[in-house]
């Protein structure tokens, strides 16, 4: 028996004959205290219904927490949600689809729907459209130093409201990001600086205290990376992260290191992104889950969700059964818990680590391994033992006799064997081993794929193989 590389990230590039690794709904974790294995995989959290707001989907970016309450946009409705899941409609929008943008000044929430703007006063409960004739419409909004700041659609300009009053706007309170003539795509307050993201370049502004207009450009900052997708921008692990493009290319993920974007996507990830019909509809969720800073980048047209983890520097995938991509389209940290809004309907879910399904739907946890090979020599594989946490079956029903499926490919992932199932231990059977015997031979190398879909705790540590090398 020999230990083999069995756990790892998703890494499938332009040829599966080189690398066909896939990690779906399993989060890689590095042990930092000399444990049994350095790298292991554990299942992503499941989803439990918290509130059902109605039939239309929760809109992208459509959840936010302010002063101990959650607010959500579903279709054309704006809701306030309490900690017990009780919700009340507080307003009606003039649009019903598309992403929204929200920020607050402690008293007011400014809500932008891509055409119109609205203000909700969290103290009085009044929701109203912004009717100031100087409001030109906007896509995005952020708050900084007492001002709501928003873009002017299809221009390189941004505007500010009056101090602590999102309802009052002066047409003269406008400035244009001038270093490059591209349109302003998104903006964000980060560490007390205003970042303005264009299509191909990014500028950084600061509060200069100028009486005419308080924000001025940092002339010594030049960032030759813009946004390939407006909603891919996220605050992440004390930094900023986004799907980038420049005048030399697009479709790669960068993270700001000071004012220098560092590329964190792999060639394999970038290849996958390049295969999607469009990437401009991508959106991101960012949160810290059990010590893992996660950036979830979803491509609706590509029907895929990629997850980057700063604690390991590795990428993996999230997905939902029968859907493909992960079904969350918005995120809010509320009452110390993680919540997501469903892009398919009006559900808001709590993400819970001790839950192993998505509102009753199974979660397919898949690990497709590195190549096992010995040059050009054939291998006769007698036994594979997957080292995983066993004896984790539940008391009754699906998962009381949990199973793991194994299949394999000997041609670079182009075709696959039949599925082979084995038990991984009823509740308390902790010494049960996940073993497959008499696995045939391969001449070019083998890739194994393991799948667990029962609603059980899933932890994979590695694998041991017994084989004979031929000549």
C-alpha positions as CSV (number, residue, x, y, z in Angstrom):
1,X,0.0,0.0,0.0
2,X,1.2,3.5,-0.8
3,X,-0.2,6.9,0.0
4,X,-1.3,8.8,-3.1
5,X,-2.2,12.4,-3.8
6,X,-6.0,12.3,-3.6
7,X,-7.1,15.7,-2.3
8,X,-6.5,19.1,-3.9
9,X,-8.2,22.0,-5.7
10,X,-10.1,22.2,-8.9
11,X,-7.6,22.4,-11.8
12,X,-8.9,21.4,-15.2
13,X,-7.4,23.3,-18.0
14,X,-7.5,23.1,-21.8
15,X,-6.6,19.4,-21.8
16,X,-7.9,16.9,-19.3
17,X,-5.0,14.6,-20.5
18,X,-2.7,17.0,-18.5
19,X,-4.9,17.6,-15.4
20,X,-8.5,16.8,-14.7
21,X,-8.8,17.7,-11.0
22,X,-12.2,18.8,-9.7
23,X,-13.3,19.7,-6.2
24,X,-17.1,20.4,-6.0
25,X,-18.8,21.4,-2.8
26,X,-15.7,20.4,-0.8
27,X,-13.5,23.1,0.8
28,X,-9.8,22.4,1.0
29,X,-8.3,23.0,4.4
30,X,-4.6,23.1,5.5
31,X,-3.7,21.7,8.9
32,X,-1.2,23.9,10.6
33,X,-0.5,21.8,13.6
34,X,1.2,18.6,12.4
35,X,-2.0,16.6,12.0
36,X,-2.5,13.4,10.1
37,X,-2.5,15.1,6.8
38,X,-1.6,18.6,5.6
39,X,-4.5,19.1,3.2
40,X,-8.0,17.7,3.6
41,X,-11.4,18.4,2.2
42,X,-14.7,19.1,4.1
43,X,-18.2,19.7,2.9
44,X,-19.5,23.2,2.3
45,X,-22.4,24.3,4.5
46,X,-26.0,23.3,3.7
47,X,-28.9,25.7,3.3
48,X,-31.9,26.0,5.7
49,X,-34.9,28.1,4.9
50,X,-35.0,31.3,7.0
51,X,-37.7,33.3,5.2
52,X,-39.8,32.9,2.1
53,X,-40.7,36.3,0.7
54,X,-42.6,35.2,-2.4
55,X,-42.3,33.9,-6.0
56,X,-39.9,36.3,-7.8
57,X,-36.2,35.7,-7.1
58,X,-34.1,37.7,-4.6
59,X,-32.3,40.2,-6.8
60,X,-28.5,40.0,-7.2
61,X,-26.9,41.9,-4.3
62,X,-30.4,42.2,-2.9
63,X,-29.7,41.6,0.9
64,X,-28.1,44.0,3.4
65,X,-27.9,44.3,7.2
66,X,-28.4,47.6,8.9
67,X,-28.8,48.3,12.6
68,X,-29.8,44.7,13.6
69,X,-32.3,44.1,10.8
70,X,-31.9,42.5,7.4
71,X,-33.3,44.2,4.2
72,X,-34.0,42.4,1.0
73,X,-35.2,43.2,-2.5
74,X,-37.4,40.6,-4.2
75,X,-38.7,41.5,-7.6
76,X,-40.1,45.0,-7.2
77,X,-40.6,44.7,-3.4
78,X,-38.4,46.0,-0.6
79,X,-38.6,44.1,2.7
80,X,-37.5,44.4,6.3
81,X,-36.7,41.1,8.0
82,X,-36.3,40.5,11.8
83,X,-34.1,38.0,13.5
84,X,-37.0,35.5,13.8
85,X,-37.6,35.5,10.1
86,X,-40.7,37.7,10.2
87,X,-40.8,40.1,7.3
88,X,-42.7,43.2,6.3
89,X,-42.8,44.9,2.9
90,X,-41.6,48.5,3.3
91,X,-41.6,49.8,-0.3
92,X,-42.1,49.1,-4.0
93,X,-39.5,49.7,-6.8
94,X,-40.2,50.8,-10.3
95,X,-38.2,47.8,-11.7
96,X,-38.5,44.1,-10.9
97,X,-35.4,42.5,-12.4
98,X,-31.6,43.1,-12.5
99,X,-29.0,43.6,-9.8
100,X,-29.4,46.3,-7.2
101,X,-26.9,48.3,-5.1
102,X,-27.3,49.4,-1.5
103,X,-25.4,51.3,1.1
104,X,-26.4,53.2,4.3
105,X,-25.3,56.2,6.4
106,X,-26.7,54.8,9.6
107,X,-30.1,56.4,9.1
108,X,-30.8,56.1,5.4
109,X,-30.4,53.2,3.0
110,X,-29.8,54.3,-0.6
111,X,-31.1,51.7,-3.0
112,X,-30.1,51.8,-6.7
113,X,-31.8,49.5,-9.2
114,X,-29.9,50.5,-12.4
115,X,-32.4,53.2,-13.4
116,X,-34.0,54.7,-10.3
117,X,-32.9,55.5,-6.8
118,X,-34.7,55.2,-3.5
119,X,-34.2,56.2,0.1
120,X,-35.4,54.2,3.1
121,X,-35.2,55.7,6.5
122,X,-34.6,53.0,9.1
123,X,-35.8,55.2,11.9
124,X,-39.1,56.3,10.5
125,X,-39.8,53.3,8.1
126,X,-40.5,55.6,5.2
127,X,-39.5,54.4,1.7
128,X,-39.5,56.8,-1.2
129,X,-38.2,57.3,-4.7
130,X,-35.4,59.9,-5.1
131,X,-37.3,62.6,-7.0
132,X,-34.6,65.3,-7.0
133,X,-34.4,66.4,-10.7
134,X,-30.6,66.4,-10.4
135,X,-30.5,62.7,-9.8
136,X,-29.6,61.2,-13.3
137,X,-30.0,57.6,-12.5
138,X,-27.2,55.2,-11.4
139,X,-26.0,51.6,-11.3
140,X,-24.0,51.6,-8.0
141,X,-23.7,53.4,-4.8
142,X,-21.3,53.6,-1.8
143,X,-21.1,55.7,1.3
144,X,-18.0,57.6,2.5
145,X,-17.4,60.4,4.9
146,X,-21.1,61.5,5.2
147,X,-21.8,61.3,1.4
148,X,-23.6,58.8,-0.8
149,X,-21.5,58.5,-3.9
150,X,-22.9,57.0,-7.1
151,X,-22.0,56.8,-10.8
152,X,-23.7,58.6,-13.7
153,X,-24.8,55.9,-16.1
154,X,-22.7,55.3,-19.3
155,X,-20.2,58.0,-18.3
156,X,-16.9,58.2,-16.5
157,X,-18.4,60.5,-13.9
158,X,-19.6,60.2,-10.3
159,X,-21.7,62.3,-8.1
160,X,-22.3,62.9,-4.4
161,X,-25.4,63.7,-2.3
162,X,-25.7,66.3,0.3
163,X,-24.0,65.5,3.6
164,X,-26.0,62.7,5.4
165,X,-29.0,63.3,3.1
166,X,-29.4,61.0,0.1
167,X,-32.5,62.8,-1.0
168,X,-30.7,66.0,-1.9
169,X,-28.5,66.2,-5.0
170,X,-26.8,69.1,-6.7
171,X,-26.0,68.7,-10.4
172,X,-22.8,70.6,-9.8
173,X,-21.5,67.9,-7.4
174,X,-20.0,65.8,-10.1
175,X,-16.5,64.8,-11.1
176,X,-15.1,62.7,-13.9
177,X,-12.5,60.0,-13.6
178,X,-10.1,61.4,-16.1
179,X,-7.0,59.3,-16.3
180,X,-8.6,57.1,-19.0
181,X,-11.8,57.8,-21.0
182,X,-13.5,54.5,-20.2
183,X,-16.9,54.4,-18.5
184,X,-17.1,54.2,-14.7
185,X,-18.4,50.6,-13.9
186,X,-18.3,50.4,-10.1
187,X,-17.1,52.3,-7.0
188,X,-16.4,51.4,-3.4
189,X,-15.2,52.9,-0.2
190,X,-12.2,50.9,1.0
191,X,-10.1,51.8,4.0
192,X,-11.2,55.4,3.7
193,X,-10.4,55.8,0.0
194,X,-12.8,55.9,-2.9
195,X,-11.9,53.4,-5.6
196,X,-13.4,54.1,-9.0
197,X,-13.4,51.1,-11.4
198,X,-13.6,51.7,-15.1
199,X,-13.7,49.2,-17.9
200,X,-9.9,49.1,-18.3
201,X,-8.4,51.3,-15.6
202,X,-9.0,52.1,-11.9
203,X,-8.5,55.4,-10.0
204,X,-8.3,56.1,-6.3
205,X,-9.7,59.2,-4.7
206,X,-9.4,60.6,-1.2
207,X,-11.3,63.2,0.9
208,X,-9.2,66.4,0.4
209,X,-11.7,68.6,2.3
210,X,-12.1,70.8,-0.8
211,X,-15.1,73.0,-0.2
212,X,-16.3,72.8,-3.8
213,X,-16.0,69.0,-4.1
214,X,-14.4,67.0,-1.3
215,X,-12.9,64.1,-3.3
216,X,-9.7,64.4,-5.3
217,X,-7.6,61.9,-7.2
218,X,-4.4,60.4,-5.8
219,X,-2.2,61.4,-8.7
220,X,0.5,58.9,-7.8
221,X,-1.8,55.9,-8.2
222,X,-2.1,54.3,-11.6
223,X,-3.9,51.0,-11.9
224,X,-4.1,49.5,-15.4
225,X,-6.8,47.0,-14.6
226,X,-10.5,47.5,-14.8
227,X,-13.7,45.5,-14.3
228,X,-14.7,42.8,-16.7
229,X,-18.0,42.3,-14.7
230,X,-19.6,45.1,-12.6
231,X,-20.8,42.8,-9.8
232,X,-17.6,40.8,-9.5
233,X,-16.1,43.4,-7.3
234,X,-16.0,42.5,-3.5
235,X,-14.4,43.6,-0.3
236,X,-12.4,40.5,0.6
237,X,-10.0,39.6,3.5
238,X,-9.1,43.2,4.2
239,X,-8.6,43.9,0.5
240,X,-10.5,44.2,-2.8
241,X,-10.9,41.4,-5.4
242,X,-12.5,41.4,-8.8
243,X,-12.7,39.8,-12.3
244,X,-10.4,42.0,-14.3
245,X,-9.7,43.2,-17.7
246,X,-7.2,45.5,-19.3
247,X,-6.5,46.7,-22.8
248,X,-4.4,43.6,-23.2
249,X,-6.9,40.9,-22.2
250,X,-9.7,39.9,-19.8
251,X,-11.2,37.2,-17.7
252,X,-8.7,36.8,-14.8
253,X,-9.2,37.4,-11.1
254,X,-7.0,39.9,-9.2
255,X,-6.7,41.0,-5.6
256,X,-5.4,44.4,-4.6
257,X,-2.1,44.4,-2.7
258,X,-2.0,48.0,-1.8
259,X,-2.5,49.6,-5.2
260,X,-1.0,46.8,-7.1
261,X,-3.4,44.1,-8.3
262,X,-2.0,40.6,-8.0
263,X,-3.3,37.9,-10.3
264,X,-4.7,35.0,-8.2
265,X,-6.6,33.0,-10.8
266,X,-4.8,30.0,-12.3
267,X,-4.3,29.3,-16.0
268,X,-6.9,26.4,-15.6
269,X,-9.5,28.7,-14.0
270,X,-8.9,31.4,-16.7
271,X,-9.3,28.8,-19.4
272,X,-12.6,27.7,-18.0
273,X,-13.7,31.4,-17.8
274,X,-12.7,31.8,-21.4
275,X,-15.2,29.1,-22.5
276,X,-18.3,30.9,-21.2
277,X,-20.4,32.8,-23.8
278,X,-20.2,35.9,-21.7
279,X,-18.5,36.9,-18.4
280,X,-20.0,40.4,-18.0
281,X,-22.9,39.0,-16.0
282,X,-20.6,37.5,-13.3
283,X,-21.3,38.4,-9.7
284,X,-19.5,37.8,-6.4
285,X,-20.3,37.0,-2.8
286,X,-17.6,37.4,-0.1
287,X,-17.6,36.1,3.5
288,X,-15.5,34.3,6.1
289,X,-16.7,30.8,6.9
290,X,-15.1,28.9,9.8
291,X,-11.7,30.6,9.2
292,X,-11.9,30.5,5.4
293,X,-12.1,33.8,3.6
294,X,-14.2,32.8,0.6
295,X,-14.8,34.7,-2.6
296,X,-17.6,33.0,-4.6
297,X,-17.6,34.1,-8.3
298,X,-20.7,33.0,-10.2
299,X,-21.1,33.1,-14.0
300,X,-24.9,32.8,-14.7
301,X,-24.5,32.3,-18.5
302,X,-21.6,29.8,-17.9
303,X,-23.7,28.2,-15.1
304,X,-20.7,27.9,-12.8
305,X,-19.6,29.1,-9.4
306,X,-15.9,29.3,-8.5
307,X,-14.6,29.8,-5.0
308,X,-11.3,31.2,-4.0
309,X,-9.9,30.7,-0.4
310,X,-7.2,33.1,0.8
311,X,-6.3,30.7,3.7
312,X,-5.0,28.1,1.2
313,X,-4.7,30.0,-2.1
314,X,-6.7,27.3,-3.7
315,X,-9.8,27.3,-6.0
316,X,-12.7,24.9,-5.8
317,X,-16.3,24.9,-7.0
318,X,-19.8,25.3,-5.4
319,X,-23.0,24.1,-7.0
320,X,-26.6,23.3,-6.4
321,X,-28.4,20.1,-7.3
322,X,-30.4,20.3,-10.5
323,X,-29.2,23.9,-11.0
324,X,-25.4,23.8,-11.8
325,X,-24.2,27.0,-10.2
326,X,-24.7,27.8,-6.6
327,X,-28.2,29.1,-6.1
328,X,-27.2,32.1,-3.9
329,X,-27.3,35.5,-5.6
330,X,-26.8,37.7,-2.5
331,X,-25.3,37.6,1.0
332,X,-25.8,39.1,4.4
333,X,-24.1,38.6,7.7
334,X,-27.0,39.0,10.2
335,X,-27.2,38.3,13.9
336,X,-23.8,36.4,13.7
337,X,-25.0,34.1,11.0
338,X,-24.5,33.7,7.2
339,X,-27.5,34.2,5.0
340,X,-28.0,34.1,1.2
341,X,-30.8,35.0,-1.1
342,X,-31.9,32.6,-3.8
343,X,-31.5,33.7,-7.4
344,X,-34.3,31.3,-8.4
345,X,-37.1,32.4,-6.0
346,X,-37.8,34.5,-2.9
347,X,-36.1,32.2,-0.4
348,X,-33.5,33.5,2.1
349,X,-31.4,30.7,3.6
350,X,-29.1,30.4,6.5
351,X,-25.9,28.6,5.7
352,X,-25.2,26.0,8.4
353,X,-22.1,23.8,8.8
354,X,-24.1,21.0,10.5
355,X,-26.6,20.8,7.7
356,X,-25.8,18.5,4.8
357,X,-28.4,19.3,2.2
358,X,-29.9,22.4,0.5
359,X,-33.4,22.9,1.8
360,X,-33.9,19.1,1.3
361,X,-32.1,18.8,-2.0
362,X,-28.9,16.7,-2.0
363,X,-25.5,18.3,-2.1
364,X,-23.2,16.3,-4.5
365,X,-19.7,16.4,-3.1
366,X,-17.2,15.4,-5.8
367,X,-13.4,15.0,-5.8
368,X,-11.7,14.1,-9.1
369,X,-8.1,13.3,-8.4
370,X,-4.6,13.9,-9.7
371,X,-3.3,11.5,-12.2
372,X,-1.9,8.2,-10.9
373,X,0.7,6.9,-13.3
374,X,4.2,5.5,-13.6
375,X,5.4,6.8,-16.9
376,X,4.5,4.5,-19.8
377,X,4.4,1.4,-17.6
378,X,1.0,-0.2,-17.0
379,X,-0.5,-0.4,-13.5
380,X,-2.5,-3.2,-12.1
381,X,-4.7,-1.7,-9.3
382,X,-5.7,-4.2,-6.6
383,X,-7.2,-1.9,-3.9
384,X,-8.0,1.7,-3.2
385,X,-8.8,2.8,0.4
386,X,-10.1,6.3,0.7
387,X,-9.1,7.9,4.1
388,X,-12.3,9.7,5.2
389,X,-14.3,10.3,8.3
390,X,-16.7,7.3,8.6
391,X,-19.4,6.3,11.0
392,X,-21.2,9.5,10.3
393,X,-24.6,8.1,9.2
394,X,-27.7,9.7,10.6
395,X,-30.4,8.0,12.7
396,X,-32.9,7.2,10.0
397,X,-33.8,7.7,6.4
398,X,-31.5,8.8,3.6
399,X,-28.0,8.8,5.1
400,X,-28.6,6.1,7.7
401,X,-26.5,3.8,5.6
402,X,-24.3,6.3,3.8
403,X,-22.5,5.4,0.6
404,X,-19.6,6.7,-1.5
405,X,-19.4,6.2,-5.2
406,X,-16.1,5.7,-7.1
407,X,-15.5,5.7,-10.8
408,X,-12.4,6.2,-12.9
409,X,-11.1,7.2,-16.2
410,X,-8.0,5.8,-18.0
411,X,-8.2,8.2,-21.0
412,X,-7.8,11.6,-19.5
413,X,-11.3,12.0,-18.3
414,X,-12.9,11.6,-21.7
415,X,-14.8,8.4,-20.7
416,X,-15.6,6.8,-17.4
417,X,-16.1,3.4,-15.8
418,X,-19.3,2.3,-14.3
419,X,-20.1,3.6,-10.8
420,X,-18.9,1.4,-7.9
421,X,-20.5,2.0,-4.5
422,X,-19.4,1.2,-1.0
423,X,-20.7,1.8,2.5
424,X,-18.9,4.4,4.7
425,X,-20.4,3.6,8.0
426,X,-23.7,3.8,9.9
427,X,-23.8,6.1,12.9
428,X,-21.0,5.3,15.3
429,X,-19.1,2.8,13.1
430,X,-16.0,4.9,13.2
431,X,-13.6,2.2,12.2
432,X,-15.4,1.4,8.9
433,X,-13.1,1.8,5.9
434,X,-14.1,3.0,2.4
435,X,-12.4,0.3,0.3
436,X,-12.7,-0.7,-3.4
437,X,-11.0,-4.0,-4.6
438,X,-10.0,-5.4,-8.0
439,X,-9.9,-2.1,-10.0
440,X,-8.3,-3.4,-13.2
441,X,-5.4,-1.9,-14.9
442,X,-4.4,1.2,-16.8
443,X,-1.7,1.8,-19.4
444,X,-1.7,5.6,-19.6
445,X,-2.6,6.6,-16.0
446,X,-5.8,6.8,-14.0
447,X,-8.0,9.5,-12.6
448,X,-10.4,8.6,-9.8
449,X,-13.6,10.4,-9.0
450,X,-15.3,10.1,-5.6
451,X,-18.8,11.3,-4.9
452,X,-20.9,11.5,-1.7
453,X,-24.4,12.8,-1.9
454,X,-26.0,11.5,1.3
455,X,-26.9,14.2,3.9
456,X,-23.9,13.4,6.1
457,X,-20.7,15.1,7.3
458,X,-18.1,14.6,4.6
459,X,-14.4,14.8,5.3
460,X,-11.7,13.4,3.0
461,X,-8.1,13.1,4.2
462,X,-6.4,11.2,1.4
463,X,-6.1,7.6,-0.1
464,X,-3.9,4.6,-0.1
465,X,-3.5,2.4,-3.1
466,X,-2.2,-1.2,-3.6
467,X,-0.9,-1.8,-7.1
468,X,1.6,-3.7,-9.2
469,X,3.7,-2.0,-11.9
470,X,3.9,-3.9,-15.2
471,X,6.5,-3.7,-18.0
